[in-house]
Amino acid sequence: MKRQLKTIVLMCSILLSTAAMAQENDINEKNHIETVFKNDTRSVRGYGALTNKFTTLGGEYANLVGAYGGVYINHKFLIGIGAAALTNNLSVPLQYSTDPLRNMSYEYGQVGLVTEYVLGSNKAFHIAFNLFSGAGFTLQHERYDWHNHDDDFDFDDDEVNDENWFFVAEPGVQFEINVFKWMRFSPGISYRAAFGSDGLGMKDSDISNLSYNATLKFGGF
């Protein structure tokens, strides 16, 4: 539960900081003075994004919800941080379970550096290339039944089993639509590659796979 709270706090911090940065830079741009001999066209803004990924883990359907954001330079390049976590029930097969007498489920998450390079940002329709690189983890925990517990995702640290950390690299591409000046809709596809995973039933080949995503971006572009 502590890990999930940290992830939620991180996501909220990303969105709040990038929104504040975008507002500050909009004010700075309005106060910008053009000169005869030099007109500095460099721009530093920022935006945040909420994303939902549809993928598979261990051969089973997995839904990942995430957020990222950062500094957006010259209407082309974003550098920031992001995180994502599994939201649906992913049952652990008995042969990999750390406790066959309990209803064990997998949890997956990732957090790290996010970069994006945008082509034709001012066009209504354009392309963005992105890359996530950072830490990923899997673990097993007892997943309670909805009828018996108020929070299906609630679990204590002493219930965590087979905690497993590894490196994740996820390059991708998005087709962006400028819905408003401050909001973009960006469906896309990416490939998640895991390196060094040693979890029960969650080796590199079980984690590495394509992801289809739908993303909303908010801020100054």
MDAnalysis code that builds the backbone (N, CA, C; Angstrom):
import MDAnalysis as mda
import numpy as np

u = mda.Universe.empty(663, n_residues=221, atom_resindex=np.repeat(np.arange(221), 3), trajectory=True)
u.add_TopologyAttr("name", ["N", "CA", "C"] * 221)
u.add_TopologyAttr("resid", np.arange(1, 222))
u.add_TopologyAttr("resname", ["MET", "LYS", "ARG", "GLN", "LEU", "LYS", "THR", "ILE", "VAL", "LEU", "MET", "CYS", "SER", "ILE", "LEU", "LEU", "SER", "THR", "ALA", "ALA", "MET", "ALA", "GLN", "GLU", "ASN", "ASP", "ILE", "ASN", "GLU", "LYS", "ASN", "HIS", "ILE", "GLU", "THR", "VAL", "PHE", "LYS", "ASN", "ASP", "THR", "ARG", "SER", "VAL", "ARG", "GLY", "TYR", "GLY", "ALA", "LEU", "THR", "ASN", "LYS", "PHE", "THR", "THR", "LEU", "GLY", "GLY", "GLU", "TYR", "ALA", "ASN", "LEU", "VAL", "GLY", "ALA", "TYR", "GLY", "GLY", "VAL", "TYR", "ILE", "ASN", "HIS", "LYS", "PHE", "LEU", "ILE", "GLY", "ILE", "GLY", "ALA", "ALA", "ALA", "LEU", "THR", "ASN", "ASN", "LEU", "SER", "VAL", "PRO", "LEU", "GLN", "TYR", "SER", "THR", "ASP", "PRO", "LEU", "ARG", "ASN", "MET", "SER", "TYR", "GLU", "TYR", "GLY", "GLN", "VAL", "GLY", "LEU", "VAL", "THR", "GLU", "TYR", "VAL", "LEU", "GLY", "SER", "ASN", "LYS", "ALA", "PHE", "HIS", "ILE", "ALA", "PHE", "ASN", "LEU", "PHE", "SER", "GLY", "ALA", "GLY", "PHE", "THR", "LEU", "GLN", "HIS", "GLU", "ARG", "TYR", "ASP", "TRP", "HIS", "ASN", "HIS", "ASP", "ASP", "ASP", "PHE", "ASP", "PHE", "ASP", "ASP", "ASP", "GLU", "VAL", "ASN", "ASP", "GLU", "ASN", "TRP", "PHE", "PHE", "VAL", "ALA", "GLU", "PRO", "GLY", "VAL", "GLN", "PHE", "GLU", "ILE", "ASN", "VAL", "PHE", "LYS", "TRP", "MET", "ARG", "PHE", "SER", "PRO", "GLY", "ILE", "SER", "TYR", "ARG", "ALA", "ALA", "PHE", "GLY", "SER", "ASP", "GLY", "LEU", "GLY", "MET", "LYS", "ASP", "SER", "ASP", "ILE", "SER", "ASN", "LEU", "SER", "TYR", "ASN", "ALA", "THR", "LEU", "LYS", "PHE", "GLY", "GLY", "PHE"])
u.atoms.positions = np.array([
    [0.820, -1.197, 0.000],
    [0.000, 0.000, 0.000],
    [0.861, 1.256, 0.000],
    [1.999, 1.223, 0.738],
    [2.883, 2.377, 0.807],
    [3.449, 2.706, -0.563],
    [3.788, 1.666, -1.344],
    [4.323, 1.900, -2.689],
    [3.285, 2.579, -3.572],
    [2.031, 2.148, -3.488],
    [0.986, 2.737, -4.318],
    [0.718, 4.177, -3.934],
    [0.766, 4.492, -2.602],
    [0.581, 5.865, -2.168],
    [1.705, 6.749, -2.690],
    [2.951, 6.219, -2.673],
    [4.079, 6.984, -3.195],
    [3.909, 7.253, -4.680],
    [3.399, 6.256, -5.423],
    [3.176, 6.427, -6.858],
    [2.128, 7.497, -7.130],
    [1.022, 7.488, -6.349],
    [-0.033, 8.484, -6.522],
    [0.490, 9.879, -6.219],
    [1.259, 10.010, -5.123],
    [1.833, 11.310, -4.764],
    [2.765, 11.804, -5.857],
    [3.578, 10.888, -6.407],
    [4.501, 11.257, -7.480],
    [3.746, 11.756, -8.701],
    [2.675, 11.049, -9.102],
    [1.893, 11.456, -10.266],
    [1.280, 12.844, -10.069],
    [0.714, 13.103, -8.885],
    [0.108, 14.407, -8.613],
    [1.153, 15.509, -8.625],
    [2.336, 15.224, -8.076],
    [3.408, 16.222, -8.050],
    [3.866, 16.584, -9.443],
    [3.952, 15.573, -10.326],
    [4.362, 15.811, -11.706],
    [3.386, 16.764, -12.393],
    [2.084, 16.485, -12.283],
    [1.075, 17.292, -12.962],
    [1.021, 18.711, -12.413],
    [1.113, 18.870, -11.071],
    [1.053, 20.194, -10.477],
    [2.261, 21.037, -10.844],
    [3.464, 20.425, -10.822],
    [4.675, 21.179, -11.120],
    [4.737, 21.602, -12.581],
    [4.310, 20.713, -13.495],
    [4.360, 21.064, -14.915],
    [3.308, 22.111, -15.261],
    [2.137, 22.057, -14.616],
    [1.114, 23.074, -14.860],
    [1.587, 24.446, -14.388],
    [2.251, 24.485, -13.225],
    [2.770, 25.749, -12.705],
    [3.861, 26.292, -13.610],
    [4.709, 25.390, -14.122],
    [5.790, 25.807, -15.013],
    [5.230, 26.384, -16.307],
    [4.180, 25.746, -16.845],
    [3.574, 26.225, -18.086],
    [2.985, 27.618, -17.897],
    [2.320, 27.858, -16.754],
    [1.725, 29.162, -16.497],
    [2.791, 30.234, -16.375],
    [3.883, 29.925, -15.683],
    [4.967, 30.889, -15.504],
    [5.603, 31.264, -16.825],
    [5.796, 30.270, -17.708],
    [6.435, 30.541, -18.987],
    [5.515, 31.290, -19.947],
    [4.182, 31.067, -19.820],
    [3.238, 31.848, -20.616],
    [3.341, 33.327, -20.264],
    [3.495, 33.632, -18.960],
    [3.646, 35.022, -18.522],
    [4.937, 35.602, -19.052],
    [6.008, 34.811, -19.012],
    [7.297, 35.282, -19.508],
    [7.252, 35.580, -20.999],
    [6.520, 34.734, -21.766],
    [6.435, 34.948, -23.211],
    [5.682, 36.234, -23.533],
    [4.636, 36.549, -22.745],
    [3.874, 37.763, -22.983],
    [4.724, 39.005, -22.729],
    [5.701, 38.877, -21.796],
    [6.562, 39.998, -21.468],
    [7.821, 40.033, -22.328],
    [7.940, 39.130, -23.282],
    [9.122, 39.079, -24.125],
    [9.164, 40.278, -25.076],
    [10.342, 40.889, -25.173],
    [10.523, 42.069, -26.015],
    [11.373, 41.697, -27.220],
    [10.857, 41.930, -28.421],
    [11.616, 41.688, -29.637],
    [12.619, 42.822, -29.863],
    [13.780, 42.515, -30.430],
    [14.810, 43.512, -30.716],
    [15.138, 43.527, -32.195],
    [15.792, 44.602, -32.653],
    [16.124, 44.753, -34.074],
    [17.186, 43.755, -34.500],
    [18.229, 43.591, -33.685],
    [19.372, 42.796, -34.101],
    [19.261, 41.319, -33.757],
    [18.456, 40.970, -32.739],
    [18.361, 39.568, -32.368],
    [17.009, 39.283, -31.745],
    [16.381, 38.247, -32.236],
    [15.109, 37.811, -31.684],
    [15.266, 36.372, -31.199],
    [15.409, 36.200, -29.919],
    [15.642, 34.868, -29.344],
    [14.332, 34.092, -29.349],
    [14.257, 33.045, -30.172],
    [13.016, 32.267, -30.321],
    [12.999, 31.026, -29.436],
    [13.973, 30.879, -28.581],
    [13.999, 29.710, -27.709],
    [12.821, 29.743, -26.738],
    [12.282, 28.573, -26.467],
    [11.112, 28.479, -25.595],
    [11.316, 27.351, -24.589],
    [11.009, 27.637, -23.330],
    [11.048, 26.603, -22.293],
    [9.691, 26.603, -21.596],
    [8.966, 25.522, -21.763],
    [7.653, 25.375, -21.138],
    [7.601, 24.049, -20.397],
    [6.412, 23.528, -20.205],
    [6.284, 22.244, -19.528],
    [4.878, 21.695, -19.647],
    [4.746, 20.381, -19.561],
    [3.418, 19.765, -19.573],
    [3.436, 18.448, -18.809],
    [2.244, 18.018, -18.432],
    [2.068, 16.733, -17.768],
    [1.115, 15.869, -18.562],
    [1.172, 14.567, -18.351],
    [0.355, 13.636, -19.131],
    [-0.197, 12.525, -18.251],
    [-1.428, 12.117, -18.555],
    [-2.049, 10.931, -17.962],
    [-2.198, 9.895, -19.062],
    [-1.791, 8.677, -18.797],
    [-1.805, 7.656, -19.845],
    [-2.366, 6.340, -19.333],
    [-3.000, 5.600, -20.223],
    [-3.483, 4.253, -19.917],
    [-2.944, 3.304, -20.982],
    [-2.273, 2.239, -20.520],
    [-1.643, 1.296, -21.436],
    [-2.345, -0.053, -21.388],
    [-2.518, -0.642, -22.566],
    [-3.126, -1.964, -22.700],
    [-2.036, -2.912, -23.197],
    [-1.698, -3.915, -22.377],
    [-0.572, -4.770, -22.700],
    [-0.785, -6.152, -22.087],
    [0.260, -6.966, -22.053],
    [0.203, -8.271, -21.387],
    [1.438, -8.439, -20.504],
    [1.245, -9.154, -19.404],
    [2.325, -9.538, -18.496],
    [2.173, -11.019, -18.194],
    [3.201, -11.778, -18.426],
    [3.099, -13.215, -18.210],
    [2.065, -13.871, -19.101],
    [1.811, -13.282, -20.269],
    [0.844, -13.845, -21.201],
    [-0.597, -13.492, -20.897],
    [-0.852, -12.675, -19.849],
    [-2.209, -12.298, -19.469],
    [-2.415, -10.800, -19.688],
    [-3.682, -10.414, -19.924],
    [-3.988, -9.000, -20.136],
    [-3.615, -8.173, -18.906],
    [-3.010, -7.020, -19.153],
    [-2.617, -6.120, -18.066],
    [-2.970, -4.685, -18.444],
    [-3.572, -3.975, -17.500],
    [-3.906, -2.559, -17.695],
    [-2.994, -1.719, -16.798],
    [-2.241, -0.816, -17.417],
    [-1.308, 0.034, -16.668],
    [-1.769, 1.484, -16.742],
    [-1.888, 2.129, -15.596],
    [-2.206, 3.547, -15.528],
    [-0.959, 4.308, -15.099],
    [-0.677, 5.412, -15.785],
    [0.540, 6.135, -15.467],
    [0.416, 7.634, -15.638],
    [1.454, 8.340, -15.230],
    [1.540, 9.786, -15.393],
    [2.998, 10.158, -15.606],
    [3.214, 11.207, -16.387],
    [4.569, 11.724, -16.553],
    [4.509, 13.195, -16.911],
    [5.634, 13.861, -16.815],
    [5.685, 15.270, -17.146],
    [7.087, 15.817, -16.966],
    [7.292, 17.037, -17.475],
    [8.606, 17.627, -17.357],
    [8.725, 18.943, -18.098],
    [9.952, 19.298, -18.424],
    [10.269, 20.546, -19.108],
    [10.234, 20.322, -20.615],
    [9.570, 21.237, -21.337],
    [9.400, 21.134, -22.790],
    [10.200, 22.260, -23.447],
    [11.204, 21.900, -24.224],
    [12.167, 22.856, -24.762],
    [11.980, 23.051, -26.263],
    [11.879, 24.335, -26.676],
    [11.819, 24.713, -28.100],
    [10.694, 24.018, -28.871],
    [9.587, 23.723, -28.196],
    [8.423, 23.080, -28.843],
    [8.795, 21.741, -29.486],
    [9.860, 21.114, -28.984],
    [10.329, 19.869, -29.605],
    [10.658, 18.774, -28.593],
    [11.349, 19.129, -27.508],
    [11.965, 18.107, -26.667],
    [11.490, 18.200, -25.226],
    [10.978, 17.080, -24.707],
    [10.566, 16.981, -23.312],
    [11.545, 16.103, -22.548],
    [11.904, 16.537, -21.342],
    [12.660, 15.689, -20.433],
    [12.013, 15.775, -19.063],
    [11.708, 14.613, -18.469],
    [11.008, 14.616, -17.195],
    [11.017, 13.244, -16.550],
    [10.063, 13.011, -15.671],
    [9.958, 11.736, -14.969],
    [8.538, 11.193, -15.104],
    [8.397, 9.871, -14.925],
    [7.089, 9.254, -15.044],
    [7.006, 7.963, -14.263],
    [5.783, 7.508, -14.031],
    [5.540, 6.260, -13.311],
    [4.260, 5.622, -13.825],
    [4.178, 4.304, -13.690],
    [2.990, 3.560, -14.098],
    [2.843, 2.333, -13.211],
    [1.602, 1.844, -13.058],
    [1.360, 0.681, -12.213],
    [0.190, -0.129, -12.744],
    [0.207, -1.404, -12.445],
    [-0.851, -2.337, -12.845],
    [-2.102, -2.083, -12.020],
    [-3.280, -2.113, -12.680],
    [-4.537, -1.861, -11.961],
    [-5.465, -3.068, -11.898],
    [-5.324, -4.025, -12.798],
    [-6.254, -5.159, -12.796],
    [-5.654, -6.362, -12.071],
    [-6.509, -7.341, -11.785],
    [-6.079, -8.553, -11.089],
    [-5.298, -9.459, -12.031],
    [-4.096, -9.807, -11.641],
    [-3.251, -10.701, -12.435],
    [-2.866, -11.878, -11.538],
    [-3.662, -12.939, -11.613],
    [-3.479, -14.077, -10.710],
    [-2.163, -14.795, -10.961],
    [-1.529, -15.225, -9.869],
    [-0.278, -15.974, -9.960],
    [-0.593, -17.456, -10.148],
    [-0.099, -18.096, -11.220],
    [-0.304, -19.538, -11.391],
    [0.257, -20.306, -10.194],
    [-0.372, -21.414, -9.846],
    [0.020, -22.172, -8.658],
    [1.491, -22.574, -8.673],
    [2.021, -22.906, -9.853],
    [3.412, -23.353, -9.905],
    [4.406, -22.236, -9.576],
    [3.950, -20.971, -9.632],
    [4.834, -19.848, -9.314],
    [4.464, -19.162, -8.001],
    [3.383, -19.588, -7.373],
    [2.898, -18.923, -6.172],
    [3.826, -19.154, -4.987],
    [4.048, -18.097, -4.204],
    [4.841, -18.223, -2.982],
    [4.016, -18.800, -1.838],
    [2.687, -18.835, -2.011],
    [1.800, -19.410, -1.002],
    [0.551, -19.956, -1.697],
    [0.587, -21.222, -2.126],
    [-0.537, -21.815, -2.868],
    [-1.855, -21.841, -2.093],
    [-1.809, -21.657, -0.790],
    [-3.030, -21.691, 0.017],
    [-3.761, -20.351, 0.021],
    [-3.114, -19.320, -0.536],
    [-3.748, -17.996, -0.594],
    [-3.952, -17.576, -2.047],
    [-4.858, -16.632, -2.251],
    [-5.149, -16.107, -3.578],
    [-4.121, -15.022, -3.924],
    [-3.000, -15.453, -4.488],
    [-1.896, -14.533, -4.761],
    [-2.059, -13.856, -6.127],
    [-1.662, -12.602, -6.181],
    [-1.746, -11.822, -7.414],
    [-0.433, -11.082, -7.640],
    [-0.130, -10.820, -8.906],
    [1.061, -10.039, -9.243],
    [0.755, -8.546, -9.136],
    [1.770, -7.787, -8.772],
    [1.760, -6.333, -8.907],
    [2.959, -5.954, -9.770],
    [2.769, -4.957, -10.647],
    [3.860, -4.475, -11.495],
    [3.871, -2.953, -11.465],
    [5.064, -2.371, -11.474],
    [5.180, -0.923, -11.542],
    [6.497, -0.522, -12.172],
    [6.586, 0.728, -12.615],
    [7.822, 1.250, -13.183],
    [7.908, 2.747, -12.919],
    [9.122, 3.251, -12.714],
    [9.340, 4.675, -12.477],
    [10.714, 5.049, -13.021],
    [10.811, 6.230, -13.658],
    [12.098, 6.619, -14.209],
    [12.035, 7.844, -15.101],
    [13.025, 7.967, -15.957],
    [13.185, 9.110, -16.849],
    [12.312, 8.958, -18.093],
    [11.683, 10.076, -18.510],
    [10.879, 10.098, -19.732],
    [11.393, 11.210, -20.641],
    [11.620, 10.885, -21.912],
    [11.972, 11.895, -22.914],
    [11.036, 11.756, -24.108],
    [10.732, 12.902, -24.746],
    [9.902, 12.907, -25.957],
    [10.487, 13.887, -26.963],
    [10.415, 13.504, -28.230],
    [10.820, 14.398, -29.311],
    [9.628, 14.538, -30.252],
    [9.164, 15.783, -30.451],
    [7.929, 16.043, -31.203],
    [8.259, 16.681, -32.546],
    [7.673, 16.138, -33.606],
    [7.845, 16.680, -34.953],
    [6.607, 17.492, -35.337],
    [6.810, 18.772, -35.711],
    [5.679, 19.613, -36.135],
    [4.707, 19.882, -35.033],
    [5.199, 20.272, -33.855],
    [4.356, 20.448, -32.681],
    [3.197, 21.416, -32.899],
    [3.375, 22.431, -33.726],
    [2.323, 23.431, -33.942],
    [1.242, 22.982, -34.923],
    [1.486, 21.874, -35.611],
    [0.484, 21.335, -36.529],
    [-0.637, 20.663, -35.747],
    [-1.848, 20.678, -36.296],
    [-2.980, 20.059, -35.617],
    [-2.774, 18.555, -35.424],
    [-2.130, 17.917, -36.410],
    [-1.829, 16.488, -36.339],
    [-0.325, 16.309, -36.558],
    [0.326, 15.585, -35.667],
    [1.766, 15.400, -35.792],
    [2.202, 14.135, -35.045],
    [3.517, 13.884, -35.074],
    [4.082, 12.660, -34.510],
    [5.011, 13.009, -33.336],
    [4.993, 12.160, -32.309],
    [5.906, 12.305, -31.180],
    [6.575, 10.957, -30.894],
    [7.888, 10.999, -30.706],
    [8.653, 9.808, -30.327],
    [9.016, 9.925, -28.848],
    [8.879, 8.834, -28.101],
    [9.175, 8.899, -26.671],
    [9.976, 7.700, -26.199],
    [10.605, 7.866, -25.033],
    [11.409, 6.803, -24.439],
    [11.311, 6.875, -22.922],
    [10.896, 5.764, -22.310],
    [10.967, 5.603, -20.860],
    [12.169, 4.731, -20.538],
    [12.936, 5.111, -19.525],
    [14.037, 4.270, -19.063],
    [14.154, 4.415, -17.554],
    [14.128, 3.289, -16.862],
    [14.188, 3.365, -15.409],
    [14.019, 2.005, -14.761],
    [13.507, 2.017, -13.537],
    [13.365, 0.793, -12.749],
    [11.957, 0.226, -12.855],
    [11.885, -1.089, -12.933],
    [10.615, -1.789, -12.887],
    [10.633, -2.783, -11.736],
    [9.447, -3.186, -11.269],
    [9.396, -4.188, -10.205],
    [8.158, -5.065, -10.364],
    [8.266, -6.282, -9.882],
    [7.119, -7.174, -9.724],
    [7.148, -7.706, -8.296],
    [5.991, -8.106, -7.808],
    [5.890, -8.747, -6.502],
    [4.602, -9.546, -6.453],
    [4.497, -10.400, -5.470],
    [3.268, -11.158, -5.238],
    [2.642, -10.698, -3.924],
    [1.307, -10.580, -3.920],
    [0.585, -10.228, -2.701],
    [-0.770, -10.918, -2.727],
    [-1.370, -11.038, -1.560],
    [-2.698, -11.651, -1.497],
    [-3.733, -10.638, -1.938],
    [-4.512, -11.004, -2.937],
    [-5.541, -10.104, -3.459],
    [-6.883, -10.546, -2.907],
    [-7.501, -9.665, -2.141],
    [-8.745, -10.014, -1.469],
    [-9.933, -9.941, -2.420],
    [-11.011, -10.558, -1.978],
    [-12.247, -10.544, -2.755],
    [-13.011, -9.247, -2.504],
    [-13.596, -8.697, -3.578],
    [-14.322, -7.433, -3.462],
    [-15.450, -7.511, -2.421],
    [-16.059, -8.664, -2.264],
    [-17.211, -8.783, -1.374],
    [-16.800, -8.768, 0.100],
    [-15.534, -9.066, 0.379],
    [-15.100, -9.169, 1.766],
    [-14.249, -7.999, 2.222],
    [-13.765, -7.169, 1.270],
    [-12.876, -6.077, 1.627],
    [-13.256, -4.821, 0.856],
    [-13.102, -3.686, 1.514],
    [-13.449, -2.410, 0.896],
    [-12.471, -2.017, -0.200],
    [-11.198, -2.367, -0.033],
    [-10.168, -1.944, -0.983],
    [-9.434, -3.162, -1.503],
    [-9.696, -3.541, -2.729],
    [-9.084, -4.732, -3.317],
    [-7.582, -4.591, -3.473],
    [-7.083, -3.342, -3.519],
    [-5.663, -3.119, -3.738],
    [-4.886, -2.946, -2.434],
    [-5.568, -3.032, -1.298],
    [-4.927, -2.767, -0.020],
    [-4.141, -3.981, 0.446],
    [-2.815, -3.804, 0.612],
    [-2.014, -4.871, 1.177],
    [-0.843, -4.267, 1.929],
    [-0.444, -4.931, 3.015],
    [0.631, -4.454, 3.874],
    [1.969, -4.978, 3.394],
    [3.044, -4.330, 3.878],
    [4.389, -4.724, 3.467],
    [4.712, -6.164, 3.861],
    [4.148, -6.632, 4.996],
    [4.448, -7.997, 5.426],
    [3.730, -9.043, 4.587],
    [2.837, -8.605, 3.673],
    [2.155, -9.533, 2.780],
    [2.849, -9.640, 1.430],
    [3.894, -8.842, 1.222],
    [4.606, -8.820, -0.052],
    [5.566, -10.007, -0.139],
    [5.547, -10.697, -1.280],
    [6.425, -11.836, -1.503],
    [7.116, -11.714, -2.858],
    [8.310, -12.278, -2.964],
    [9.052, -12.350, -4.225],
    [9.216, -10.965, -4.866],
    [9.644, -9.989, -4.074],
    [9.879, -8.644, -4.614],
    [11.078, -8.684, -5.560],
    [10.899, -8.119, -6.752],
    [11.858, -8.308, -7.843],
    [12.038, -7.000, -8.605],
    [13.293, -6.480, -8.642],
    [13.595, -5.220, -9.326],
    [14.480, -5.456, -10.534],
    [14.318, -4.613, -11.567],
    [15.061, -4.793, -12.812],
    [15.036, -3.490, -13.613],
    [15.718, -3.467, -14.738],
    [15.765, -2.280, -15.593],
    [14.738, -2.412, -16.715],
    [14.088, -1.290, -17.049],
    [13.089, -1.260, -18.119],
    [13.414, -0.145, -19.096],
    [13.384, -0.458, -20.390],
    [13.481, 0.547, -21.451],
    [12.256, 0.387, -22.342],
    [11.564, 1.507, -22.629],
    [10.322, 1.430, -23.404],
    [10.250, 2.562, -24.432],
    [10.740, 2.316, -25.644],
    [10.595, 3.297, -26.716],
    [9.203, 3.206, -27.335],
    [8.713, 4.350, -27.858],
    [7.390, 4.335, -28.459],
    [7.172, 5.502, -29.397],
    [6.026, 5.495, -30.061],
    [5.649, 6.570, -30.971],
    [4.169, 6.879, -30.767],
    [3.801, 8.161, -30.883],
    [2.419, 8.584, -30.699],
    [1.977, 9.458, -31.868],
    [0.699, 9.342, -32.200],
    [0.069, 10.234, -33.177],
    [-0.688, 11.285, -32.374],
    [-0.228, 12.531, -32.416],
    [-0.790, 13.564, -31.557],
    [-1.825, 14.433, -32.267],
    [-2.857, 14.786, -31.511],
    [-3.912, 15.679, -31.997],
    [-4.000, 16.864, -31.046],
    [-3.827, 18.072, -31.560],
    [-3.961, 19.284, -30.751],
    [-5.446, 19.613, -30.568],
    [-6.030, 19.139, -29.488],
    [-7.454, 19.371, -29.224],
    [-7.682, 20.846, -28.873],
    [-6.886, 21.343, -27.926],
    [-6.853, 22.762, -27.577],
    [-5.389, 23.184, -27.513],
    [-5.143, 24.479, -27.323],
    [-3.756, 24.942, -27.193],
    [-3.079, 24.336, -25.972],
    [-3.886, 23.988, -24.968],
    [-3.339, 23.490, -23.707],
    [-3.579, 21.982, -23.499],
    [-4.186, 21.300, -24.475],
    [-4.459, 19.869, -24.314],
    [-4.250, 19.112, -25.620],
    [-3.624, 17.924, -25.514],
    [-3.407, 17.072, -26.677],
    [-3.849, 15.641, -26.371],
    [-4.411, 14.987, -27.372],
    [-4.758, 13.573, -27.280],
    [-3.759, 12.795, -28.126],
    [-3.129, 11.790, -27.498],
    [-2.001, 11.124, -28.156],
    [-2.085, 9.604, -28.032],
    [-2.836, 8.930, -28.920],
    [-2.791, 7.466, -28.947],
    [-1.456, 7.002, -29.521],
    [-0.993, 5.839, -29.068],
    [0.304, 5.384, -29.565],
    [0.589, 3.936, -29.261],
    [1.810, 3.544, -29.555],
    [2.272, 2.179, -29.347],
    [3.710, 2.230, -28.850],
    [4.069, 1.295, -27.987],
    [5.434, 1.238, -27.460],
    [5.821, -0.212, -27.235],
    [7.120, -0.421, -27.007],
    [7.598, -1.774, -26.697],
    [8.365, -1.733, -25.383],
    [7.889, -2.475, -24.400],
    [8.509, -2.527, -23.077],
    [9.527, -3.677, -23.056],
    [10.795, -3.354, -22.778],
    [11.862, -4.361, -22.727],
    [12.427, -4.406, -21.314],
    [12.373, -5.582, -20.687],
    [12.879, -5.761, -19.322],
    [14.236, -6.444, -19.359],
    [15.116, -6.032, -18.441],
    [16.464, -6.591, -18.371],
    [16.809, -6.906, -16.915],
    [17.031, -8.204, -16.629],
    [17.455, -8.608, -15.289],
    [16.344, -9.013, -14.352],
    [15.139, -9.263, -14.870],
    [14.043, -9.692, -14.005],
    [14.222, -11.156, -13.602],
    [13.995, -11.448, -12.321],
    [14.186, -12.812, -11.833],
    [13.027, -13.241, -10.934],
    [11.830, -12.702, -11.194],
    [10.664, -13.069, -10.398],
    [10.108, -14.424, -10.795],
    [9.364, -15.043, -9.896],
    [8.742, -16.332, -10.182],
    [7.641, -16.135, -11.218],
    [7.839, -16.686, -12.407],
    [6.864, -16.532, -13.480],
    [6.918, -15.184, -14.151],
    [7.882, -14.343, -13.803],
    [8.010, -13.004, -14.371],
    [9.462, -12.729, -14.777],
    [9.932, -13.521, -15.724],
    [11.266, -13.290, -16.280],
    [11.185, -12.194, -17.342],
    [12.331, -11.844, -17.919],
    [12.377, -10.773, -18.923],
    [11.377, -11.002, -20.056],
    [11.314, -12.234, -20.544],
    [10.435, -12.541, -21.678],
    [8.956, -12.449, -21.313],
    [8.628, -12.625, -20.025],
    [7.238, -12.522, -19.581],
    [6.789, -11.067, -19.466],
    [7.732, -10.173, -19.208],
    [7.415, -8.759, -19.004],
    [7.519, -7.963, -20.298],
    [8.485, -8.320, -21.143],
    [8.708, -7.583, -22.384],
    [7.570, -7.824, -23.370],
    [6.964, -6.726, -23.873],
    [5.868, -6.875, -24.834],
    [5.436, -5.507, -25.355],
    [4.576, -5.538, -26.368],
    [3.997, -4.317, -26.916],
    [2.965, -3.739, -25.955],
    [2.833, -2.408, -25.976],
    [1.779, -1.717, -25.235],
    [1.069, -0.760, -26.182],
    [-0.257, -0.744, -26.106],
    [-1.056, 0.233, -26.844],
    [-1.569, 1.226, -25.811],
    [-1.435, 2.511, -26.099],
    [-1.780, 3.484, -25.071],
    [-2.644, 4.619, -25.595],
    [-3.376, 5.228, -24.670],
    [-4.146, 6.443, -24.930],
    [-3.698, 7.467, -23.896],
    [-3.256, 8.643, -24.368],
    [-2.642, 9.626, -23.476],
    [-3.264, 11.004, -23.669],
    [-3.493, 11.696, -22.567],
    [-3.915, 13.094, -22.577],
    [-2.795, 13.939, -21.978],
    [-2.430, 15.011, -22.695],
    [-1.361, 15.894, -22.243],
    [-1.921, 17.283, -21.963],
    [-1.470, 17.878, -20.844],
    [-1.951, 19.190, -20.419],
    [-0.777, 20.099, -20.099],
    [-0.842, 21.362, -20.572],
    [0.206, 22.301, -20.201],
    [0.509, 23.303, -21.296],
    [1.759, 23.771, -21.299],
    [2.214, 24.727, -22.294],
    [3.052, 24.042, -23.354],
    [2.615, 24.153, -24.598],
    [3.295, 23.453, -25.695],
    [4.002, 24.438, -26.624],
])
